[in-house]
Amino acid sequence: MRGWLLIGFLGLAACNPASSSFNPRMPTTVWLVDDSPDAPARLRVGAAEQRAEALDGGLHSILARDPAANAHALQVEISGSPKGPLDGAPILIKDNVEVAGMPTTAGSLALANNATNRDAPLVTRLRAAGLVILGKTNLSEWANIRSNHSISGWSAVGGQTRNPWALDRNPCGSSSGSGAAVAAGIVRLAIGTETDGSITCPAAMNGIVGMKPTVGLVSRTYIVPISHSQDTAGPMTASVKEAAELLSVIAGTDPADPATAEADAHKADYAALLDANSLRGKRIGVMRFASGFGTDTAFETALAILRERGAILVDIKKIEGFDDDVVGANEQKVLLTEFKTDLAKYLQSSPAQIPVRSLADVIAFNNAHQSEELALFGQETFEQAEKTKGLDDPAYLKARGDSFMAAGPNGIDKLLKDNRVVALVGPTMPPAWKIDAVNGDQSSGGGAGSLAAVAGYPHLTVPMGLVKGLPVGLSFIGPKWSEALLLSLGYAYEQARGPFPAPKFYRSIEESPEVAPLLEPHR
């Protein structure tokens, strides 16, 4: 049955986060659009475009809209029978993934003209399944590797993405626009990418589902890279079911990406394998060593739901023999070395007329455009990467071997085996910190996501609750190729948890009814 959606249109003047009038909950004009899954693709795309007009002026989650979206929607309509559960659905793509007909900028002015007229293989898969590309999402520039003092969600091309739960809060990065757009309800489906935390952090902090797949399940071809050891694209969605449906579409072997050689042998119809009773009898490890940072109450509530649904929870207080520096310091060396090499390979492959073909070129470009690119924070991480010695450097090879062993075989795999559990759970990240243009990101850290990132193992985050009005996520982590299990466990938890609230676009969380009364004197 088709559903009719009532949407308020604010106009661009009202979509100003600095203005007291910015409030997408108070429409000045309304329209009715058919937005149900069985509606024609053009109506669904039109509804998403209207929501983008109404909501994104204050969020900056969308960097660019695809001018061919309606033409592609018409092609979907006339192509015949539905191609799957996502046929006709609008989707947003992070702007480090190539989409034909649009530039792929990674948020940098150096790539403003990087219109390659190529679809990344994952985009080809989306189109074949009947999805319609609505546009590109903003991101932390260069996927947040330019500086250790960056502001997550900022790019020179797209400006600062804001969190729809509170506009002065950070959406996290680097898939910030994808997270904010899905949370705001502009679309229900988006693509993000992750090297370490860039899907799961913005998903958790925006209150949506994020799935970082096993490295090698989804092609990385024609995606602006950081690290061939850790990079992957993945779904960011409004529900676990939609994440499973989207992953089923984009998973698969790509001859141009050797890491995906085993993907066809491991991919599945993940949505068909979802089971609301999948928690029953499952032994699940509770990552007490990666908990805290303000999430304890929400986490205990989530654990109670898991127990009520039949999970057998096993507390894990530490990883025996684990040295965090073995992962962290070595990961940094790996990322810097691979970034220099992998970025040059990508830039040299672009058929577009771009002014940069190497990391050194990008550094020089930024220096020549300091007022636009370097006014908020620098590029010291780029400069460190430029000094690395290449993929044959023995120090790099040792760093990659040591960090992988510590995070994978001696980390996640050991935890699963020693505790006889099938998966691990823990809070994903703390609540969103404030956007800080002076000091940069102020995260207090959190979670065990870096273990999954360095090992290349899957990591699912599902909204688990609010901390003073801001969302936090519950992480499900498992061994390589365990996406079907994690999605099913996450689905069972999500079904038991019940509906999750929607963001209300407060200028600050301090004006919300959960927090504002606490700031008043009580005398």
C-alpha positions as CSV (number, residue, x, y, z in Angstrom):
1,M,0.0,0.0,0.0
2,R,1.4,3.4,-0.9
3,G,2.1,5.9,1.8
4,W,1.8,9.7,1.5
5,L,4.5,11.7,3.2
6,L,3.8,15.3,4.6
7,I,7.0,17.4,4.3
8,G,7.6,21.0,5.3
9,F,9.6,23.2,3.0
10,L,11.7,25.9,4.8
11,G,13.4,27.7,2.0
12,L,17.1,28.5,1.9
13,A,16.9,31.6,4.2
14,A,15.5,29.5,7.1
15,C,18.2,26.7,6.7
16,N,20.8,28.7,8.6
17,P,22.1,27.0,11.7
18,A,23.2,30.3,13.2
19,S,19.6,31.6,12.8
20,S,17.1,31.2,15.6
21,S,14.5,30.5,12.9
22,F,16.2,27.3,11.7
23,N,13.7,24.5,12.7
24,P,12.8,21.9,10.1
25,R,10.0,20.8,12.4
26,M,8.0,24.0,11.7
27,P,7.0,24.0,8.0
28,T,6.0,27.1,6.1
29,T,4.8,25.3,3.0
30,V,3.7,21.6,2.6
31,W,3.3,19.2,-0.2
32,L,2.2,15.6,-0.5
33,V,4.4,13.1,-2.3
34,D,4.1,9.3,-2.7
35,D,7.2,8.0,-1.0
36,S,6.3,4.3,-0.4
37,P,8.6,1.5,-1.7
38,D,6.1,0.6,-4.4
39,A,5.8,4.2,-5.7
40,P,7.3,5.0,-9.1
41,A,11.0,5.8,-9.0
42,R,10.5,9.4,-10.2
43,L,8.2,10.1,-7.3
44,R,10.6,8.6,-4.8
45,V,13.5,10.6,-6.2
46,G,11.3,13.7,-6.3
47,A,10.4,13.2,-2.6
48,A,14.1,12.9,-1.7
49,E,14.9,16.0,-3.7
50,Q,12.2,17.9,-1.8
51,R,13.5,16.7,1.5
52,A,17.0,17.8,0.5
53,E,15.8,21.3,-0.3
54,A,13.9,21.5,3.0
55,L,16.5,20.0,5.3
56,D,20.0,20.2,4.0
57,G,20.6,23.9,3.9
58,G,21.6,23.8,7.5
59,L,23.3,20.4,7.4
60,H,25.6,20.6,4.4
61,S,25.3,16.8,4.1
62,I,24.9,16.8,0.3
63,L,27.9,18.1,-1.6
64,A,26.3,17.9,-5.1
65,R,23.1,16.6,-6.6
66,D,23.1,14.4,-9.7
67,P,21.5,16.3,-12.6
68,A,20.6,13.0,-14.3
69,A,18.8,11.6,-11.3
70,N,15.3,12.0,-12.7
71,A,16.3,10.6,-16.1
72,H,17.8,7.6,-14.4
73,A,14.6,7.2,-12.4
74,L,12.6,7.2,-15.6
75,Q,14.9,4.5,-17.0
76,V,14.3,2.4,-13.9
77,E,10.5,2.8,-14.4
78,I,10.5,1.8,-18.1
79,S,13.0,-1.1,-17.7
80,G,10.3,-3.6,-16.6
81,S,9.8,-5.8,-13.6
82,P,11.4,-4.8,-10.3
83,K,15.1,-5.8,-9.9
84,G,15.0,-6.4,-6.2
85,P,13.8,-4.9,-2.9
86,L,15.7,-1.6,-3.5
87,D,14.4,-1.1,-7.1
88,G,13.6,2.6,-7.5
89,A,15.2,3.7,-4.2
90,P,17.1,7.0,-4.1
91,I,20.6,6.7,-2.6
92,L,23.5,9.1,-1.8
93,I,27.1,8.3,-2.5
94,K,30.1,9.6,-0.5
95,D,32.1,12.0,-2.7
96,N,35.2,9.9,-2.8
97,V,33.4,7.2,-4.9
98,E,33.2,7.8,-8.7
99,V,29.8,8.4,-10.3
100,A,29.6,9.0,-14.0
101,G,28.4,12.5,-14.8
102,M,29.7,14.1,-11.6
103,P,33.1,15.2,-10.3
104,T,34.6,13.1,-7.5
105,T,36.4,15.6,-5.3
106,A,37.1,13.9,-1.9
107,G,36.1,17.3,-0.7
108,S,39.3,18.9,-2.0
109,L,39.5,21.9,-4.4
110,A,42.4,20.0,-6.1
111,L,39.9,17.5,-7.4
112,A,37.1,20.0,-8.2
113,N,37.3,19.1,-11.9
114,N,37.8,15.3,-11.4
115,A,34.9,14.3,-13.6
116,T,36.1,10.9,-14.9
117,N,32.8,9.8,-16.5
118,R,33.4,6.4,-14.8
119,D,31.1,4.5,-12.4
120,A,32.9,2.7,-9.6
121,P,32.0,-1.0,-9.8
122,L,29.9,-0.7,-6.7
123,V,27.9,2.1,-8.4
124,T,27.4,-0.1,-11.4
125,R,26.0,-2.8,-9.1
126,L,23.6,-0.2,-7.5
127,R,22.3,0.9,-10.9
128,A,21.8,-2.7,-12.0
129,A,19.7,-3.3,-8.9
130,G,17.5,-0.3,-9.8
131,L,18.8,2.2,-7.3
132,V,18.9,5.9,-8.4
133,I,21.9,8.0,-7.5
134,L,20.5,11.2,-5.9
135,G,23.9,12.9,-5.5
136,K,27.2,13.0,-3.6
137,T,27.6,13.5,0.1
138,N,30.0,15.8,1.9
139,L,32.9,14.2,3.8
140,S,35.9,15.0,5.9
141,E,38.3,16.2,3.2
142,W,40.6,13.4,1.9
143,A,38.7,11.1,4.2
144,N,40.2,12.8,7.3
145,I,43.9,11.9,6.8
146,R,45.2,15.4,6.0
147,S,45.8,16.5,9.7
148,N,45.5,15.2,13.2
149,H,43.9,18.5,14.1
150,S,41.1,18.3,11.5
151,I,37.4,19.1,12.1
152,S,35.5,15.9,11.1
153,G,32.9,16.6,8.5
154,W,34.7,19.6,7.0
155,S,35.8,19.9,3.4
156,A,36.9,22.9,1.3
157,V,34.3,21.9,-1.3
158,G,31.4,21.1,0.9
159,G,32.0,23.2,4.1
160,Q,31.1,21.8,7.5
161,T,28.5,19.0,7.8
162,R,26.4,19.3,10.9
163,N,24.7,16.7,13.1
164,P,20.9,16.8,12.8
165,W,20.5,16.0,16.5
166,A,22.2,19.2,17.4
167,L,23.7,21.5,14.8
168,D,26.7,22.6,16.8
169,R,27.7,18.9,17.3
170,N,30.1,17.1,15.0
171,P,28.7,14.3,12.7
172,C,32.0,12.5,12.9
173,G,33.9,11.5,9.8
174,S,34.8,10.8,7.3
175,S,31.5,9.6,6.0
176,S,29.8,12.5,7.7
177,G,27.4,13.6,5.0
178,S,26.2,10.1,4.4
179,G,25.5,9.7,8.1
180,A,23.8,13.1,8.5
181,A,21.6,12.7,5.4
182,V,20.2,9.3,6.4
183,A,19.6,10.5,10.0
184,A,17.8,13.6,8.7
185,G,15.5,11.4,6.6
186,I,16.6,12.9,3.3
187,V,17.3,9.3,2.1
188,R,17.2,5.9,3.8
189,L,20.3,4.6,2.0
190,A,23.8,5.9,1.5
191,I,27.3,4.6,0.8
192,G,30.2,5.4,3.1
193,T,33.8,4.3,3.1
194,E,36.0,3.4,6.1
195,T,39.7,3.0,6.7
196,D,39.3,3.2,10.5
197,G,36.0,4.3,11.9
198,S,34.7,6.4,9.0
199,I,31.5,4.4,8.6
200,T,30.9,3.3,12.1
201,C,31.6,6.5,13.9
202,P,29.3,8.8,11.8
203,A,26.6,6.1,11.9
204,A,26.7,5.9,15.7
205,M,26.9,9.6,16.2
206,N,24.0,10.3,13.8
207,G,21.8,7.5,15.2
208,I,21.7,5.2,12.1
209,V,23.0,1.8,11.1
210,G,26.5,1.4,9.6
211,M,28.1,-1.8,8.2
212,K,31.9,-1.9,7.6
213,P,32.3,-5.1,5.6
214,T,35.3,-7.4,5.5
215,V,38.0,-5.8,3.5
216,G,37.7,-7.5,0.1
217,L,33.9,-8.1,0.1
218,V,33.2,-4.8,-1.8
219,S,35.3,-3.4,-4.7
220,R,37.4,-0.3,-4.1
221,T,38.1,0.4,-7.8
222,Y,37.6,4.1,-8.7
223,I,37.4,5.1,-5.0
224,V,39.9,7.8,-3.8
225,P,42.1,5.6,-1.5
226,I,43.9,5.8,1.7
227,S,45.0,2.2,2.4
228,H,44.6,-0.9,0.3
229,S,45.0,-2.9,3.6
230,Q,42.1,-1.3,5.3
231,D,39.8,0.6,2.9
232,T,36.3,-0.6,2.2
233,A,33.0,0.9,1.2
234,G,29.8,-0.1,3.0
235,P,26.1,0.7,3.7
236,M,24.8,3.5,5.9
237,T,21.1,3.1,6.4
238,A,18.0,3.7,8.4
239,S,17.6,0.1,9.4
240,V,19.5,-3.2,9.6
241,K,17.3,-4.8,7.0
242,E,18.2,-2.1,4.5
243,A,21.9,-2.4,5.3
244,A,21.6,-6.1,4.6
245,E,19.7,-5.4,1.3
246,L,22.3,-2.8,0.3
247,L,25.3,-5.0,1.1
248,S,23.8,-7.8,-0.9
249,V,23.8,-5.5,-3.9
250,I,27.3,-4.1,-3.6
251,A,29.2,-7.2,-2.5
252,G,31.1,-9.2,-5.1
253,T,34.4,-9.9,-6.9
254,D,35.9,-7.2,-9.1
255,P,38.8,-8.4,-11.3
256,A,40.4,-4.9,-11.0
257,D,40.6,-5.2,-7.2
258,P,42.6,-8.3,-6.2
259,A,41.5,-8.0,-2.6
260,T,38.0,-9.1,-3.8
261,A,39.1,-12.4,-5.3
262,E,37.1,-14.4,-2.7
263,A,34.1,-12.1,-2.5
264,D,31.8,-14.1,-4.8
265,A,32.5,-17.2,-2.7
266,H,31.5,-15.4,0.5
267,K,28.7,-13.0,-0.4
268,A,25.1,-13.9,0.4
269,D,21.6,-12.7,0.3
270,Y,22.1,-11.1,3.7
271,A,18.5,-9.9,4.0
272,A,17.1,-13.4,3.5
273,L,19.3,-14.6,6.4
274,L,18.0,-12.1,8.9
275,D,16.4,-13.8,11.9
276,A,14.7,-12.0,14.8
277,N,15.4,-15.0,17.0
278,S,19.1,-15.2,16.1
279,L,20.3,-14.1,19.6
280,R,18.8,-17.1,21.3
281,G,21.5,-19.4,22.6
282,K,24.4,-17.4,21.1
283,R,27.4,-16.8,23.3
284,I,28.5,-13.2,22.8
285,G,31.5,-11.5,24.3
286,V,31.0,-8.2,26.1
287,M,34.0,-5.9,25.4
288,R,34.4,-4.4,28.9
289,F,37.9,-3.3,28.0
290,A,36.5,-1.1,25.3
291,S,33.5,0.4,27.2
292,G,32.8,3.6,29.1
293,F,33.2,7.1,27.8
294,G,29.7,8.1,28.9
295,T,27.8,5.2,27.4
296,D,27.5,2.9,30.4
297,T,23.7,3.3,31.1
298,A,22.8,2.9,27.4
299,F,25.1,-0.1,27.1
300,E,23.7,-1.9,30.1
301,T,20.2,-1.4,28.7
302,A,21.3,-2.9,25.4
303,L,22.9,-5.8,27.2
304,A,19.6,-6.4,29.1
305,I,17.8,-6.6,25.8
306,L,20.4,-9.1,24.4
307,R,19.9,-11.3,27.5
308,E,16.1,-11.1,27.3
309,R,16.3,-12.3,23.7
310,G,18.3,-15.4,24.8
311,A,21.9,-14.3,24.3
312,I,24.5,-15.8,26.7
313,L,26.8,-12.8,27.6
314,V,30.4,-13.4,28.5
315,D,32.3,-10.5,30.1
316,I,35.7,-9.8,28.7
317,K,37.8,-7.4,30.8
318,K,41.0,-7.4,28.8
319,I,42.9,-9.0,25.9
320,E,45.6,-11.1,27.4
321,G,49.0,-9.9,26.2
322,F,47.6,-7.1,24.1
323,D,49.7,-3.9,23.6
324,D,47.6,-1.1,22.1
325,D,50.7,0.6,20.8
326,V,51.4,-2.4,18.5
327,V,48.2,-1.6,16.7
328,G,48.0,2.2,16.9
329,A,51.6,3.2,16.1
330,N,52.0,0.5,13.5
331,E,48.7,1.3,11.9
332,Q,49.8,4.9,11.4
333,K,53.0,3.9,9.6
334,V,50.9,1.5,7.4
335,L,48.3,4.2,6.5
336,L,50.9,6.9,5.7
337,T,53.0,4.6,3.5
338,E,50.0,3.1,1.6
339,F,48.3,6.5,1.2
340,K,51.3,8.1,-0.6
341,T,51.5,5.1,-3.0
342,D,47.8,4.4,-3.4
343,L,46.8,8.0,-3.9
344,A,49.4,8.5,-6.7
345,K,48.2,5.4,-8.5
346,Y,44.6,6.8,-8.3
347,L,45.5,10.3,-9.4
348,Q,47.6,9.1,-12.3
349,S,44.7,6.9,-13.5
350,S,42.2,9.8,-13.7
351,P,41.3,10.8,-17.2
352,A,40.2,14.2,-16.0
353,Q,42.2,17.4,-16.3
354,I,43.3,17.7,-12.7
355,P,46.3,19.7,-11.4
356,V,47.6,16.9,-9.1
357,R,49.1,13.5,-9.9
358,S,50.9,12.8,-6.7
359,L,50.7,13.5,-3.0
360,A,53.5,16.0,-3.4
361,D,51.3,17.8,-6.0
362,V,48.4,17.9,-3.5
363,I,50.7,19.4,-0.8
364,A,51.9,22.0,-3.2
365,F,48.3,22.8,-4.3
366,N,47.2,23.3,-0.7
367,N,50.1,25.6,0.0
368,A,49.1,27.6,-3.1
369,H,45.5,27.8,-1.9
370,Q,46.1,28.3,1.8
371,S,43.1,30.7,2.4
372,E,40.7,28.1,1.1
373,E,42.4,24.8,2.2
374,L,44.6,25.5,5.2
375,A,43.0,28.3,7.1
376,L,41.3,26.0,9.7
377,F,44.0,23.3,10.0
378,G,47.1,22.2,8.3
379,Q,48.4,19.2,6.3
380,E,51.1,17.8,8.6
381,T,49.9,14.2,8.1
382,F,50.2,14.6,4.4
383,E,53.8,15.9,4.9
384,Q,54.6,12.8,7.1
385,A,53.2,10.5,4.4
386,E,55.3,12.2,1.7
387,K,58.4,11.2,3.7
388,T,57.6,7.5,3.7
389,K,59.7,5.1,1.6
390,G,57.3,3.0,-0.3
391,L,55.7,-0.5,-0.1
392,D,59.1,-2.3,-0.1
393,D,60.3,-0.5,3.0
394,P,61.1,-3.2,5.6
395,A,59.8,-1.0,8.4
396,Y,56.4,-0.7,6.6
397,L,56.2,-4.4,6.0
398,K,56.9,-5.2,9.6
399,A,54.4,-2.6,10.8
400,R,51.7,-4.1,8.7
401,G,52.5,-7.6,9.8
402,D,52.7,-6.7,13.5
403,S,49.5,-4.6,13.5
404,F,47.4,-7.2,11.6
405,M,48.5,-10.0,13.9
406,A,47.8,-8.0,17.0
407,A,44.3,-6.9,15.8
408,G,43.2,-10.1,14.0
409,P,44.7,-13.5,14.9
410,N,45.9,-12.3,18.4
411,G,43.1,-9.9,18.9
412,I,39.6,-10.5,17.6
413,D,40.2,-14.2,16.7
414,K,41.8,-14.9,20.1
415,L,39.0,-13.2,22.0
416,L,36.4,-15.3,20.1
417,K,38.3,-18.6,20.6
418,D,39.4,-18.1,24.2
419,N,35.9,-17.1,25.4
420,R,34.0,-19.5,23.1
421,V,31.9,-16.7,21.7
422,V,30.6,-16.1,18.1
423,A,30.8,-12.3,18.2
424,L,31.8,-9.3,20.3
425,V,29.6,-6.3,21.4
426,G,30.5,-2.9,22.9
427,P,29.6,0.7,22.6
428,T,30.8,2.2,19.3
429,M,31.8,5.7,20.2
430,P,31.0,8.4,22.7
431,P,28.2,10.9,22.0
432,A,29.0,13.6,19.4
433,W,31.4,16.3,20.6
434,K,31.0,19.9,19.6
435,I,32.3,21.3,16.3
436,D,35.5,23.2,17.3
437,A,37.1,25.4,14.6
438,V,39.9,26.5,17.0
439,N,41.0,23.2,18.5
440,G,39.7,20.6,16.0
441,D,38.2,17.3,17.0
442,Q,37.8,16.7,20.7
443,S,36.8,13.0,20.7
444,S,37.4,11.1,24.0
445,G,37.9,8.0,21.8
446,G,36.1,4.7,22.4
447,G,35.1,1.3,21.3
448,A,37.1,-1.5,19.7
449,G,36.5,-0.5,16.1
450,S,40.2,-0.1,15.4
451,L,40.7,-3.8,15.9
452,A,38.2,-4.6,13.2
453,A,39.6,-1.9,10.9
454,V,43.2,-3.0,11.2
455,A,42.3,-6.7,10.9
456,G,40.0,-6.0,8.0
457,Y,37.1,-7.7,9.8
458,P,33.4,-6.7,9.7
459,H,31.9,-4.3,12.1
460,L,28.2,-3.4,12.4
461,T,26.9,-0.5,14.5
462,V,23.2,-0.2,15.5
463,P,21.6,2.7,17.4
464,M,21.3,1.7,21.1
465,G,20.2,4.8,22.9
466,L,20.6,8.4,23.8
467,V,23.0,10.1,26.1
468,K,21.6,13.5,27.2
469,G,19.7,13.6,23.9
470,L,22.6,12.5,21.6
471,P,22.7,9.0,20.0
472,V,25.2,6.3,20.7
473,G,25.6,3.0,18.9
474,L,26.0,-0.7,19.8
475,S,28.9,-2.5,17.9
476,F,28.8,-6.1,16.7
477,I,32.2,-7.3,15.7
478,G,33.1,-10.8,14.3
479,P,35.7,-12.7,12.3
480,K,36.4,-12.3,8.6
481,W,33.4,-12.9,6.4
482,S,30.9,-12.9,9.3
483,E,28.6,-10.2,7.8
484,A,25.6,-12.5,7.7
485,L,25.9,-13.4,11.4
486,L,26.5,-9.8,12.6
487,L,23.6,-8.4,10.5
488,S,21.3,-11.1,11.9
489,L,22.4,-10.4,15.5
490,G,22.0,-6.7,14.9
491,Y,18.6,-7.2,13.4
492,A,17.4,-9.3,16.3
493,Y,18.6,-6.6,18.7
494,E,17.0,-3.8,16.6
495,Q,13.7,-5.6,16.5
496,A,13.7,-6.1,20.3
497,R,14.9,-2.5,21.0
498,G,11.9,-1.0,19.1
499,P,11.6,2.3,17.2
500,F,14.5,4.8,17.6
501,P,13.6,8.5,17.9
502,A,14.3,10.9,15.1
503,P,16.6,13.9,15.4
504,K,15.0,17.3,16.0
505,F,17.6,19.7,14.6
506,Y,18.2,21.6,17.8
507,R,20.7,24.4,17.4
508,S,22.4,22.9,20.5
509,I,21.5,19.9,22.7
510,E,21.5,22.4,25.6
511,E,18.2,23.7,24.3
512,S,16.6,20.3,24.2
513,P,13.9,19.3,26.8
514,E,16.2,16.5,28.0
515,V,19.0,19.0,28.9
516,A,17.7,22.6,29.1
517,P,15.9,22.1,32.5
518,L,19.1,20.7,34.0
519,L,20.9,23.9,33.3
520,E,18.4,26.1,35.3
521,P,19.0,26.9,38.9
522,H,17.0,24.8,41.4
523,R,16.4,27.0,44.4
